[in-house]
Amino acid sequence: MHRILIFLLLGLFCQKTFAQSIPKEITEKVKNLFNDQKFSELYSLFDENAKKAISEEKFQQTAKELIEKMGKIQEIEYQEGKRYLLKCSLKNYVMFLDTNKENQVSLFFFKPQKSDKVLSNNPLKTDLDKKVDKYLGYIMQNEGTVGASVAVLKGSKTYFYHYGEVKKDSKILPNEKSIYEIGSISKTFTAILACIAEQEGKLRLDDEVSKFLPDTLPKLIFNQKPILIKHLLNHTSGLPRMPMNIFLQKSYEMDNPYRSYSTADLFFFLKNFKPFREPEKTFEYSNLAFGLMGVILERLYQKDYESLLIEKICKPLQMNYTHTRYVSKWQSLMMQGYNEKQEPTKNWDFEAMAAAGAIRSNITDMALYAQSLMKSAPTNLQKAFEKTFITTFKNDEQEIGLSWFKKDSYLWHNGATGGYCSFLAFDRNSQTALVLLLNSNVNFFEQTLAITLMQKLISEK
């Protein structure tokens, strides 16, 4: 499947969402400049960050290729959020368009409109059925999407919906037991495990990270301010997103990047790493920080991450299918993963970085998780949950507890691996939650549309 990216300026975690269209004069200007192939003038509308993301030469080249495939834009129809339907002379496309406060273009993304009818168990009877179908319809129209499972929790009731296929061209619909990789939603479990460890006297969130590492490693400190455990859990540690030596391994696999990265490799990286930023001052998303947190927990308990996950969280919540490693008896339930071109991908395997994104689960277990986060859970878990919800960092762009991102009245996290993406949000005030699991790496679409759907669900009486 062909997808064309003009450019996309969006971080893995972006909490800025829009519920209304941008001014029509902007969409008309974009339309006219695009149709007249005045790509240089169109490029001049981009904001500074957008221009850093793509050069003018590359933009013009890609735009020329695109107009040959779609033809001229005849009509722009606003749909939801940043999404517009383009009715074109050759083939209809979907456009994601956004602007900054100065009305400069910050997001400009096209993809073909998918016309095939999608398999689904949605009965389309209730208002909720129709609302879910509207947004899932948008997601399933993405050329890279294959299958999806959804759970909506409203009060004491949980509603499950499934779309697409467990494997491309199989005509088999996912079900409540179908297993997906949930990627970085794993970080929320890791933060909870850290809070449980504090309850059990294993550590304190204000402890220095170096306290739990081998004495042979240099202290993780900058300007006399050490990196603390809590800094690992809210992305303010100053540690980079990834340990660079992961890419230098002889056994490194681009399509299974964490497979052979060991604790020894992680410690080797830290031995040669010098913090270059004061902790707690700046948000910088870090898989490394959460991987390190997992290693610390393993050293404290003398158990591997999966054992801790199952013992401390999954068993008490009866999440019976949630795990981090290959399990032969569940292999038949594992959804085939796909990249954005609908090419099959390998499942990701983890060693030292497991706590950053190794968990595999199904919609039933994830709905139980969401329900427990909103309502009653065993006492020790409830205390740990509550601690992760408290805001620990806030700036103009982000508000975060321990792993959980905060938006208005709800908390959320998403995730992606090579062939899957996921989203979980819950609002304790309205007792509303949304879980979305996909067996395709189309993270931008699921995040943008899932956040919009969550806001719609919360606003319902």
C-alpha positions as CSV (number, residue, x, y, z in Angstrom):
1,M,0.0,0.0,0.0
2,H,1.3,3.4,-0.9
3,R,1.3,6.3,1.6
4,I,2.9,9.7,1.0
5,L,4.1,11.9,3.8
6,I,4.5,15.5,2.9
7,F,5.6,16.1,6.5
8,L,4.6,15.2,9.9
9,L,5.6,17.3,12.9
10,L,4.3,15.3,15.9
11,G,6.1,13.8,18.9
12,L,5.3,10.3,20.2
13,F,3.4,12.0,23.0
14,C,1.6,15.2,22.0
15,Q,-1.2,16.3,24.2
16,K,-2.3,19.2,21.9
17,T,-5.6,18.3,20.2
18,F,-8.2,20.3,18.3
19,A,-11.9,19.7,18.2
20,Q,-12.7,22.2,15.4
21,S,-11.5,23.0,11.9
22,I,-9.0,25.7,11.2
23,P,-10.2,28.8,9.3
24,K,-11.5,28.1,5.8
25,E,-9.3,30.8,4.2
26,I,-6.3,28.7,5.2
27,T,-7.6,25.4,3.7
28,E,-8.6,27.3,0.6
29,K,-5.1,28.8,0.3
30,V,-3.5,25.4,0.8
31,K,-5.9,23.9,-1.9
32,N,-5.2,26.7,-4.4
33,L,-1.4,26.7,-4.0
34,F,-1.3,22.9,-4.2
35,N,-3.5,22.7,-7.3
36,D,-1.5,25.4,-9.0
37,Q,1.7,23.5,-8.0
38,K,3.1,26.6,-6.3
39,F,4.9,24.4,-3.9
40,S,7.5,27.0,-2.9
41,E,4.7,29.4,-1.8
42,L,3.0,26.6,0.0
43,Y,6.3,25.7,1.8
44,S,6.6,29.4,2.9
45,L,3.4,28.9,5.0
46,F,5.2,26.3,7.2
47,D,6.4,27.2,10.6
48,E,10.0,27.1,11.7
49,N,9.9,23.6,13.2
50,A,8.1,22.2,10.1
51,K,10.8,23.6,7.9
52,K,13.4,21.9,10.0
53,A,11.5,18.6,9.5
54,I,11.7,18.7,5.7
55,S,13.7,20.7,3.2
56,E,12.0,22.7,0.6
57,E,13.6,20.6,-2.2
58,K,12.3,17.4,-0.6
59,F,8.9,18.9,0.0
60,Q,8.5,20.0,-3.7
61,Q,9.7,16.6,-5.0
62,T,7.2,14.7,-2.8
63,A,4.3,17.1,-3.6
64,K,4.9,16.7,-7.3
65,E,4.7,12.9,-6.9
66,L,1.5,13.2,-4.9
67,I,-0.4,15.5,-7.2
68,E,0.3,13.0,-10.1
69,K,-1.5,10.3,-8.0
70,M,-4.4,12.2,-6.6
71,G,-5.0,14.9,-9.2
72,K,-6.3,18.3,-8.3
73,I,-8.2,18.9,-5.1
74,Q,-11.8,19.7,-6.0
75,E,-13.3,20.0,-2.6
76,I,-12.1,19.9,1.1
77,E,-14.6,18.5,3.6
78,Y,-13.9,18.9,7.3
79,Q,-14.4,15.7,9.3
80,E,-12.9,15.6,12.8
81,G,-9.9,17.0,14.7
82,K,-7.2,17.7,12.2
83,R,-8.8,15.5,9.6
84,Y,-10.2,16.6,6.2
85,L,-11.5,14.5,3.3
86,L,-10.1,15.6,-0.1
87,K,-12.3,15.0,-3.1
88,C,-9.8,14.9,-5.9
89,S,-9.9,14.5,-9.7
90,L,-8.1,11.1,-9.7
91,K,-8.4,9.6,-6.2
92,N,-9.8,10.8,-3.0
93,Y,-7.3,11.4,-0.1
94,V,-7.5,12.2,3.6
95,M,-5.5,15.2,4.7
96,F,-4.3,16.0,8.3
97,L,-3.8,19.8,8.5
98,D,-3.0,21.9,11.5
99,T,-1.6,25.4,12.3
100,N,0.1,27.1,15.2
101,K,-1.1,30.3,17.0
102,E,0.3,32.5,14.2
103,N,-1.7,30.4,11.6
104,Q,1.5,28.9,10.2
105,V,1.2,25.4,8.9
106,S,2.6,22.9,11.4
107,L,1.1,19.6,10.2
108,F,0.5,18.6,6.5
109,F,-0.1,14.9,5.9
110,F,-1.9,13.0,3.1
111,K,-2.9,9.4,2.7
112,P,-5.2,7.6,0.3
113,Q,-8.8,7.0,1.4
114,K,-9.5,3.4,1.9
115,S,-12.8,2.2,0.4
116,D,-12.9,-1.5,1.2
117,K,-15.6,-2.5,3.7
118,V,-14.1,-3.5,7.0
119,L,-15.1,-6.6,9.0
120,S,-16.6,-5.7,12.4
121,N,-18.8,-7.1,15.2
122,N,-20.2,-3.6,15.8
123,P,-24.0,-3.9,15.7
124,L,-24.4,-0.2,15.0
125,K,-27.6,0.0,17.2
126,T,-26.8,2.4,20.0
127,D,-25.4,5.9,20.0
128,L,-22.2,4.5,21.5
129,D,-22.0,1.9,18.7
130,K,-22.2,4.6,16.1
131,K,-19.8,6.9,17.8
132,V,-17.2,4.2,18.1
133,D,-17.7,3.1,14.5
134,K,-17.3,6.7,13.2
135,Y,-13.8,7.0,14.7
136,L,-12.7,3.5,14.1
137,G,-13.9,3.9,10.6
138,Y,-11.4,6.7,10.2
139,I,-8.7,4.6,11.7
140,M,-9.5,1.6,9.6
141,Q,-9.5,3.7,6.5
142,N,-5.8,4.3,7.0
143,E,-4.0,2.3,4.3
144,G,-1.7,0.6,6.9
145,T,-4.3,-0.6,9.3
146,V,-5.3,-4.3,9.4
147,G,-7.1,-5.0,12.7
148,A,-8.2,-3.4,15.9
149,S,-9.9,-4.2,19.3
150,V,-11.6,-1.6,21.3
151,A,-13.0,-1.5,24.9
152,V,-15.2,1.4,26.1
153,L,-15.9,1.5,29.8
154,K,-18.9,3.6,31.0
155,G,-19.7,3.3,34.7
156,S,-20.0,-0.4,35.5
157,K,-20.4,-1.6,31.9
158,T,-17.7,-2.5,29.4
159,Y,-18.3,-2.7,25.7
160,F,-16.0,-4.5,23.3
161,Y,-15.7,-3.9,19.5
162,H,-13.5,-5.6,17.0
163,Y,-12.5,-4.5,13.4
164,G,-10.5,-5.9,10.6
165,E,-8.5,-9.1,10.6
166,V,-6.1,-11.0,12.8
167,K,-4.0,-11.5,9.7
168,K,-4.2,-9.8,6.4
169,D,-6.6,-11.5,4.0
170,S,-7.6,-14.1,6.6
171,K,-11.2,-12.7,7.0
172,I,-10.9,-13.7,10.7
173,L,-12.1,-10.9,13.0
174,P,-10.1,-10.3,16.3
175,N,-11.9,-11.2,19.5
176,E,-11.6,-10.6,23.3
177,K,-8.7,-13.0,23.6
178,S,-6.6,-11.8,20.6
179,I,-3.2,-10.7,21.9
180,Y,-1.3,-7.5,20.8
181,E,1.9,-5.9,21.7
182,I,1.0,-2.8,23.8
183,G,4.4,-1.0,23.6
184,S,5.0,1.9,25.8
185,I,1.8,1.5,27.8
186,S,4.1,-1.0,29.6
187,K,5.7,2.1,31.2
188,T,2.6,2.6,33.3
189,F,3.0,-0.9,34.8
190,T,6.6,-0.1,35.5
191,A,5.7,3.0,37.4
192,I,3.2,1.1,39.5
193,L,5.8,-1.6,40.2
194,A,8.2,1.2,41.4
195,C,5.5,2.5,43.8
196,I,4.8,-1.0,45.1
197,A,8.6,-1.3,45.7
198,E,8.4,1.9,47.8
199,Q,5.5,0.5,49.8
200,E,7.5,-2.6,50.5
201,G,10.6,-0.7,51.6
202,K,12.8,-1.6,48.7
203,L,13.4,2.0,47.6
204,R,12.1,5.6,47.8
205,L,11.1,7.6,44.8
206,D,13.5,10.4,46.1
207,D,16.4,8.0,46.2
208,E,19.4,8.5,43.9
209,V,19.4,6.1,41.0
210,S,23.1,5.5,41.5
211,K,22.3,3.9,44.9
212,F,20.9,0.9,43.1
213,L,23.6,0.5,40.5
214,P,27.1,-1.2,40.6
215,D,29.8,0.8,42.4
216,T,31.9,0.6,39.2
217,L,29.5,3.0,37.4
218,P,30.0,6.7,37.7
219,K,27.4,8.7,39.6
220,L,24.5,9.9,37.6
221,I,24.7,13.6,38.6
222,F,24.8,17.0,36.9
223,N,25.5,20.3,38.6
224,Q,25.6,18.5,42.0
225,K,22.0,17.4,41.4
226,P,21.6,13.6,41.2
227,I,19.1,11.7,39.0
228,L,16.4,10.3,41.3
229,I,14.1,7.4,40.9
230,K,11.1,9.6,40.3
231,H,13.0,11.3,37.4
232,L,13.2,8.0,35.6
233,L,9.4,7.7,35.8
234,N,8.4,11.2,34.5
235,H,10.9,11.6,31.7
236,T,12.9,14.4,33.4
237,S,16.1,12.4,34.2
238,G,18.1,13.9,31.3
239,L,18.8,10.4,30.0
240,P,18.5,10.2,26.2
241,R,15.6,8.5,24.5
242,M,17.7,5.5,23.6
243,P,21.1,4.1,24.7
244,M,23.2,4.7,21.6
245,N,25.2,1.5,21.9
246,I,22.0,-0.5,21.2
247,F,22.5,0.4,17.5
248,L,26.2,-0.7,17.6
249,Q,25.7,-4.3,18.6
250,K,26.8,-6.9,16.1
251,S,23.5,-8.7,16.8
252,Y,21.3,-5.6,16.3
253,E,18.2,-6.2,14.3
254,M,16.3,-3.2,13.0
255,D,13.1,-5.2,13.0
256,N,13.6,-6.5,16.5
257,P,15.8,-3.8,18.0
258,Y,15.7,-4.7,21.7
259,R,16.2,-8.5,21.4
260,S,19.8,-8.8,22.5
261,Y,20.3,-5.6,24.5
262,S,21.4,-7.0,27.9
263,T,21.9,-5.5,31.3
264,A,25.6,-5.7,30.7
265,D,25.1,-3.6,27.6
266,L,23.1,-1.0,29.5
267,F,25.7,-0.8,32.2
268,F,28.4,-0.4,29.6
269,F,26.5,2.6,28.2
270,L,26.1,4.2,31.7
271,K,29.8,3.7,32.4
272,N,30.6,6.0,29.5
273,F,27.7,8.3,29.8
274,K,28.0,11.8,31.3
275,P,24.7,13.6,32.2
276,F,24.5,16.9,30.2
277,R,21.3,18.3,31.7
278,E,20.1,19.0,35.2
279,P,17.4,16.5,36.2
280,E,13.8,17.6,36.8
281,K,14.1,20.8,34.6
282,T,13.2,19.5,31.2
283,F,10.8,16.8,29.7
284,E,12.6,14.5,27.4
285,Y,10.9,11.2,26.6
286,S,13.2,8.3,27.5
287,N,12.8,4.6,26.9
288,L,16.3,4.2,28.4
289,A,15.0,5.7,31.7
290,F,12.2,3.1,32.0
291,G,14.5,0.3,30.9
292,L,16.9,1.3,33.7
293,M,14.0,1.4,36.2
294,G,13.1,-2.2,35.3
295,V,16.7,-3.3,35.7
296,I,16.8,-1.7,39.2
297,L,13.6,-3.5,40.2
298,E,15.0,-6.8,39.0
299,R,18.2,-6.3,41.1
300,L,16.1,-5.4,44.2
301,Y,13.8,-8.3,44.0
302,Q,16.2,-10.8,42.3
303,K,13.4,-11.6,39.9
304,D,12.9,-10.8,36.2
305,Y,10.5,-8.1,35.1
306,E,7.9,-10.5,33.8
307,S,7.8,-12.3,37.1
308,L,7.3,-9.1,39.0
309,L,4.6,-7.9,36.6
310,I,2.6,-11.1,37.0
311,E,3.1,-11.4,40.7
312,K,2.5,-7.8,41.7
313,I,-0.1,-6.6,39.2
314,C,-1.5,-9.2,36.8
315,K,-2.5,-12.0,39.3
316,P,-4.2,-9.6,41.7
317,L,-6.2,-8.0,38.8
318,Q,-6.8,-11.4,37.2
319,M,-5.1,-10.3,34.0
320,N,-4.4,-13.9,32.9
321,Y,-3.1,-13.3,29.4
322,T,-0.7,-10.4,30.0
323,H,3.0,-11.3,29.6
324,T,6.3,-10.1,28.1
325,R,7.7,-13.2,26.4
326,Y,6.8,-15.8,23.9
327,V,4.2,-18.3,25.3
328,S,3.6,-21.3,23.1
329,K,0.1,-21.9,24.3
330,W,-1.0,-18.4,23.4
331,Q,0.7,-18.2,20.0
332,S,-2.5,-19.0,18.2
333,L,-4.0,-15.9,19.9
334,M,-1.2,-13.5,18.8
335,M,-2.2,-11.0,16.2
336,Q,0.1,-10.7,13.2
337,G,1.8,-7.3,13.3
338,Y,2.2,-5.0,10.3
339,N,4.1,-1.9,9.5
340,E,2.5,1.1,7.8
341,K,2.9,-0.5,4.4
342,Q,1.0,-3.5,5.6
343,E,4.1,-5.7,5.5
344,P,4.2,-8.3,8.2
345,T,6.6,-7.6,11.1
346,K,8.4,-9.7,13.7
347,N,7.3,-9.6,17.3
348,W,9.7,-7.6,19.4
349,D,11.7,-9.4,22.1
350,F,13.2,-7.6,25.1
351,E,16.0,-8.1,27.7
352,A,17.2,-5.1,29.6
353,M,14.7,-2.7,28.1
354,A,11.6,-4.8,28.9
355,A,10.2,-2.3,31.4
356,A,10.0,0.3,28.6
357,G,7.7,-1.7,26.2
358,A,7.7,-5.5,26.3
359,I,4.2,-6.2,27.5
360,R,1.7,-8.2,25.3
361,S,-1.9,-8.3,26.3
362,N,-5.5,-8.5,25.0
363,I,-8.5,-6.2,25.2
364,T,-10.1,-8.2,28.0
365,D,-7.0,-7.8,30.3
366,M,-6.5,-4.2,29.3
367,A,-10.2,-3.4,30.1
368,L,-9.7,-5.0,33.5
369,Y,-6.6,-2.8,34.0
370,A,-8.5,0.4,33.0
371,Q,-11.4,-0.6,35.3
372,S,-9.0,-1.1,38.2
373,L,-7.3,2.2,37.6
374,M,-10.7,4.0,37.9
375,K,-12.3,2.0,40.6
376,S,-11.4,-0.2,43.6
377,A,-8.4,-2.5,43.5
378,P,-6.5,-4.4,46.2
379,T,-5.3,-1.9,48.8
380,N,-1.5,-1.9,48.0
381,L,-2.3,-1.6,44.3
382,Q,-4.8,1.2,44.8
383,K,-2.1,3.2,46.8
384,A,0.4,2.6,44.0
385,F,-2.1,3.7,41.4
386,E,-2.9,6.8,43.2
387,K,0.8,7.8,43.5
388,T,1.3,7.4,39.8
389,F,-1.6,9.8,39.1
390,I,-0.2,12.8,41.0
391,T,1.4,15.5,38.8
392,T,5.2,15.5,39.1
393,F,6.1,17.7,36.1
394,K,4.3,20.4,34.1
395,N,5.2,22.9,31.4
396,D,3.3,24.5,28.6
397,E,3.3,21.3,26.5
398,Q,3.1,18.5,29.0
399,E,1.6,17.5,32.3
400,I,2.7,14.1,33.7
401,G,2.4,12.0,36.8
402,L,4.6,9.0,37.1
403,S,4.4,7.7,33.5
404,W,0.7,8.9,33.0
405,F,0.2,11.9,30.8
406,K,-2.6,14.2,31.8
407,K,-5.1,16.0,29.6
408,D,-8.1,17.9,31.2
409,S,-9.7,15.5,33.5
410,Y,-8.3,12.2,32.2
411,L,-5.0,10.4,32.2
412,W,-3.6,8.5,29.2
413,H,-0.7,6.7,27.6
414,N,-0.1,5.2,24.2
415,G,2.4,2.9,22.7
416,A,3.9,1.5,19.5
417,T,6.2,-1.3,18.4
418,G,7.3,-2.4,14.9
419,G,3.9,-3.9,14.1
420,Y,1.4,-2.6,16.7
421,C,0.1,0.5,18.4
422,S,-2.1,1.1,21.4
423,F,-3.9,3.7,23.4
424,L,-5.4,3.8,26.9
425,A,-7.2,6.7,28.6
426,F,-9.4,6.9,31.7
427,D,-11.4,9.6,33.5
428,R,-12.1,8.8,37.1
429,N,-14.7,11.6,37.4
430,S,-17.0,10.3,34.7
431,Q,-15.9,6.7,35.2
432,T,-15.1,6.5,31.5
433,A,-12.2,4.7,29.8
434,L,-11.1,3.8,26.3
435,V,-8.7,1.1,25.2
436,L,-7.6,0.7,21.6
437,L,-5.3,-2.0,20.3
438,L,-4.1,-2.3,16.7
439,N,-1.9,-4.8,14.9
440,S,-0.4,-2.1,12.7
441,N,2.2,0.6,13.4
442,V,0.0,3.6,12.6
443,N,0.6,5.4,15.9
444,F,-0.2,8.9,14.7
445,F,-3.7,8.1,13.5
446,E,-4.7,6.1,16.6
447,Q,-3.5,8.7,19.0
448,T,-5.1,11.7,17.3
449,L,-8.4,10.1,16.7
450,A,-8.5,8.1,20.0
451,I,-8.0,11.3,22.0
452,T,-10.8,12.9,20.1
453,L,-13.1,9.9,20.8
454,M,-12.1,9.9,24.5
455,Q,-13.1,13.6,24.7
456,K,-16.5,12.8,23.1
457,L,-17.1,9.9,25.5
458,I,-16.3,12.0,28.5
459,S,-18.7,14.8,27.4
460,E,-21.6,12.4,27.2
461,K,-24.1,12.5,30.0
